[in-house]
Amino acid sequence: MSPTATAMPTFPYTERDLARFRETQQLAYHCAEQVAAWIEPGVTERQATAELRRRLVAAGVQDFFHVPFAWFGDRTAFRHFHTPLQFFAGNRRLEEGMPYVLDCAPIVDGYTADIGYGGKVGENRVWDRLAADLKVYRELILAEVRARKPLNEVYAAVDAQIAAHGYDNRHQVYPGRVIGHQVTRTTLRGPAGVNVFGFGVRTLQTLGRELISERLHGRSPLWADGRSSRHAPTPGLWAVEPHIGFRGVGIKFEELLVVTDDDAHWLDDDLPHVRRWTAGATTPADAEATTPDAEPTTAPTTAPTTPEATR
């Protein structure tokens, strides 16, 4: 028999807690931006993740929710991914015109962030179009969660928008088809920095505890499109990562969503993708130049004058 859902828990965090989660998220994005400025053609995914980890540790990160990831080229869209091992960084080398995604989940004093940073090296008009359209999903998810829609229905609304844009849902390739997961403050003791299947030991302990606890109340800390997500958003923090793709190009953002007892908001608007939208970094001309029916390319339309990554 399926467990019966009980009354929703109340929001568990103080303003000080939110400030600490925000600081950790800012630290994660800052390190991702540093690596984005550092990478250039010829760098491999493994080199990028090693550099990202080095910068995070130097900035004070004590443990990881999961190991850093980097995906280059068509791997940003998870093309031909069939096993979880394919998510780990490989020997793919970055080339001019390629998109990339950096993903990291640092923990500082138990406060966890989980972020995704999308970029490109050189010119890629398909990436420009997807990057501009990604804004729609951030607004849609917030509106649906504020309306207290069940999580699986929010997922379906995102699916419908992806189809309307002519793109592919790529977060469905993640294990469990998740678009997000709950984030809590890690308080369990265990060896810091030790990973099993890419997840920290403390993370696995926390996830196991949360899965059991939430399942007993008819809820899940994992946000997908199945039966376990047929409940209103649980108050707390959710790492949300809509991931869209068009043929060989994929892009996502990942950031923390605050769900209170009766409302919701993104934890922080001072993030690279939000600043890009605010500044209008993707111009109308760029957006019009590429339609979902156009042939995407990982080769630059116009060769850049420097190999520096374009953010």
N, C-alpha and C positions, 0 to 999 in steps of 0.2 A: 504494500500500500504506500502511496505517496504521502509524505509528511504534510500536515496541514499548516499553512502559513499563519503565523501569529502576528500580534501587533508589531509595527515597525519600530526598531530601536531609535533612540534620540541621537541627535548629532553629538559625537563624542569629543570634539576638539575645541580647545580654547583659542583665542586670538593669538596668543603666544605660540601655540602649536602651529597654527596656520602660517605664522611668520617664519618659523623654522622650516616648514615644508617648502615655503616659497624661496627661502635662501638656498636650500639644496637644489631646487629646480633651476634657479638662476645660475648656480655654480655649474650644473650639468650643461646648460645651454652655452655658458661662457666657454667651457672647455671644448664643446663641439664646434663653436665658432673659431676657436684657435686652431683646431685641427683642420677645419675647412679652409682656413687661410694658408695652412702649411702644406696640404696635399697638392700634388701636381701630377701630370702624366708620368707614368712609370711606377708610381707608388702602388703597392698591393693592398688588398683588403686586410691582410694580417698585419702589415706595417701600420695601417691606419688605426686598427683597434689597439695595437700596442702603444701607439702614440697617445691615443685617447685615454687609455688606462693610466699611462705615465702622468699625464697632465692632471687627471682626476685625483690620483693619489697625492701628487705634489700639492694640490689645492686643499687637502685635508680629508679626502674620502677614506673611510675606514673599512667599508665592506661594499658588496654589490648585491642588489636584488637579482640581477643576472649579469653575465659577462658582457662587455661591450661588443656590439656588432657593427659591421660595415658591409654594405652591398654596393657593387659598382655595375654600371651598364644594365643589361636586361635582368640582372639579378635583383635590381631595385623593384622589379615587378614580379619577382619570385617565379620567373618562367622556368619550367621543367623541375620544380621542386617537388620531390616525392617523399623525402624522409626528413625528420627533424635535424639530422646532421648537416643538411645542406644550408641551414641558416647560419652556421658558423662561418667565420671569415675564412676565405681561401686565398688562392694565388692569383685571382683575377687582378689584372693591372688596369689602372685608370688610364683612359685615353682622352684626347681632345674631343669635346662634344658629349662626353658621357655624363649621365646623371649619377648621383651617389646618395646614399642614405646612411647616416650615422645614428646609432641607437645605443643609449647607455642608461643605467639605472643605479646611480650611486646612493649610498647610505651614509649619513653623517649623524652621529649621536642617536641612531635609531630612526631618524627622519629620512624617508625614502622619496626619491623622485624617479620618474621613468620617462625619458624624452626621446623624440625622434626628430632629426634634423635633415632636411632634404636640400640638396644643392646640385650644382653642375659645374663642369669645367669647360669654359668656352661657350659657344652658342648652341642652343638646342631649343627650337621654337615649340616643340611638343611639350617639353618640360615647362616652358613659360606658361603655356595654356593650362596645363594641369595645376601648376602652382597658383595661378590666379583663381581657378575654380575651387581649389581646396577650401577657400574661405567660406563657401556656401555650406560645407559640411559642419564647420565649427558653429555657425549660426543655427543650422538645423538641429544639431544634437542638443544644444542648449535650450532651444525652444521646446523640443519634445520632452526633455527631462523636466523642465519647468512645468509642463502640462501634466506631469506625473504619469506619463504613458509607461506601460510595462516595458522593460528593457528590450525584450524580443521585438516589440513593435517599433521601438526607436531604431533598432537594427534594420528592420524591414523598411523603414522610411529612408534610411541611408542607402539601402540597396536600390530603392526606387529612384533616388536622386542620381546614383551612379549610372543606372540604366538610362535615365533621361539625358545625362551628359554624353552617353555613348562610350563609357569607360568600363573597366572591369573592377569588381570587388576583389582586392588582393588580401585584405585582412582575413578573408575566409580560408586562406592558405595556412595561417598560423595554427599551431596545435589547438584543437578545440574550437576553431573558427572564431576566436575571440576578437572583438573590437575594443575590449577594455577589461580591466580587472580592478578590484579594490586595492587600495594602498593603506596600510596601517603603520603605526610606529612600531618598529621592531624592538621588543623588550626581552626576547628569549636569549638565553645564554648558549654559546656554542663557539666553535672555532671560526673567527672572522677571516674572511678572505679565502675560505675553502669552498670549492664549487663542485657540484655533482650535476652532470648533464647541463652545465651552463648556468645553473642556479646556485646561489649561496646556500650553505647548509642552514643558516638561520632563516633564509627565505622559505626553504622547503618545510621547516618546522612550522613557520607562521602560516603558510598556505594550507598545510595539513590541518592545523587547528581551525582555521577559518572555514575551510571546506566542510568539516564535520559540524561545526557550530551553525553555519548558515543553512546547511542541508537539513538539519533538525528542525529549522523554522521555515522550510519550504523556499529558501532563497539560495543564491549562489554568489560567491565573490568573483566569479568569472562571468563576463558579459558576452553572450553569444546570441544565437537565434533559435536555440532549442527550448525545450520544456523547462529546464532549470532556470531560465531567464524570464519566465512568465510572471514577473512580479514588478511592483513599482520600484524605482531607484532607491536603494538602501542609503540612508543618511551616512555620510562619511566622505572619503576621498576616493575618486576613481581615476586611474590612468587610462586615458581614452586615445585611441590611435586609428582613426579612419585612414585606410591605405588604398589608394586608387591607382589604376594603371591603364596605359594604352599601349598595346603591343610591347615594345622593348623599353618603355619608360614607366617607372613607378615613382610615387612620391607619397609621403605621409607627414603628418605632424603627430606628436604625442605629448600630452601635457595633462596636468591634474585638474579635474573637475570637482568642485565642491558641491555636494548635495546636502542641503539642510533638511529639517523636518518638513518645510513647506516651500522651499525655493531652491535655486541652484545658480552657480556662477563659476566661471573659470577662475582658478586661483590667481592668475597673473596675466595681464594683457601686455606687459612689457617683454615680449618674446620675439625672436627673429622673424617668424612667419607673419605675426601680427604687424610688426613694424614694416615689413615688406609690403603688405596690403595697404597699410595706412599711407606709406610713401608713394604708392602707385608704381612700384618697381617694375611690374609687368604692365606695359602700356597697352591701350586699346589696339594699337597697330599690331602689336605682338599677338594679342588674342585673336584678332581677325585673320592673321596670317595662317593660323593653324586651326583646322576644324577636326572633329573626331573622325572624319572620313579621309583626312590627309595621311600620306605615308610618313610615319615618324622615322627619324633617323638619329643615330648616335654620332653622326659626323657633323662638324660645325658648318653652319651656313656661311659664316664669315669667320675666317681665322683670326683669333685674338692676337694682340700684339705681345702679350705675355702669357706664360703658362699658369698664372695665378688663378686659383679657383674663384669662380664667380658665385657670390652668395646672394 
